[in-house]
Amino acid sequence: MADTEFSKGDRVVAAQGLPGVPEGTPGRVVMVTGLSWIRYRVQFDNGFEHSLVDGRYLDRAPAKQRH
């Protein structure tokens, strides 16, 4: 199971394919929202942006992609 504790600015990759975003696509968390169900707004490097992404659909980017 993916780590769901991401912060604004964290570099992530899509752990599963999302509409317009293939699995493995890198991106950056631009907003964290929710109380009991934490969701993330992510801008992906391929130009797509998704709101309300559950953390199970994200993984931390490898260290080489975090800059």
C-alpha positions in Angstrom: 0.0 0.0 0.0 1.3 3.5 -0.9 2.3 6.0 1.7 -0.5 8.5 1.9 1.4 11.2 3.9 2.4 13.8 1.3 2.9 17.5 1.8 2.4 20.5 -0.5 5.5 20.6 -2.8 6.3 16.9 -2.6 7.4 15.2 -5.8 5.3 12.1 -6.5 4.6 9.6 -9.3 1.3 8.1 -10.3 1.2 4.6 -8.7 -1.7 3.7 -11.0 -2.9 5.1 -14.3 -5.3 8.1 -14.0 -7.3 9.7 -16.8 -4.6 11.4 -19.0 -1.8 10.3 -16.7 -0.1 7.0 -17.3 1.3 5.0 -14.3 4.8 6.3 -13.4 4.2 9.9 -14.5 5.9 12.3 -12.2 4.2 15.3 -10.6 4.1 17.7 -7.7 1.5 18.0 -4.9 0.1 21.5 -5.1 -2.6 21.2 -2.4 -3.6 18.8 0.5 -7.2 18.8 1.6 -9.6 16.8 3.8 -10.1 15.8 7.4 -10.8 12.1 7.7 -10.1 11.4 4.0 -7.0 13.2 2.8 -6.9 14.0 -0.9 -4.3 15.7 -3.0 -4.3 18.1 -6.0 -1.4 17.1 -8.2 0.1 18.8 -11.3 1.7 16.1 -13.4 4.7 16.8 -15.6 2.7 15.8 -18.8 0.5 18.8 -18.3 -2.5 17.2 -16.6 -3.7 18.3 -13.2 -6.0 16.2 -11.0 -7.9 17.3 -7.9 -9.1 14.9 -5.1 -6.5 12.2 -5.8 -6.4 9.6 -3.0 -2.9 8.9 -1.7 -3.2 5.2 -2.7 -2.8 6.4 -6.3 0.5 8.1 -5.6 4.0 7.1 -4.6 7.0 9.2 -3.6 9.2 10.1 -6.6 12.6 8.5 -6.6 15.3 10.7 -5.1 16.6 11.6 -8.5 13.2 13.1 -9.5 12.8 15.2 -6.3 14.7 18.3 -7.3 
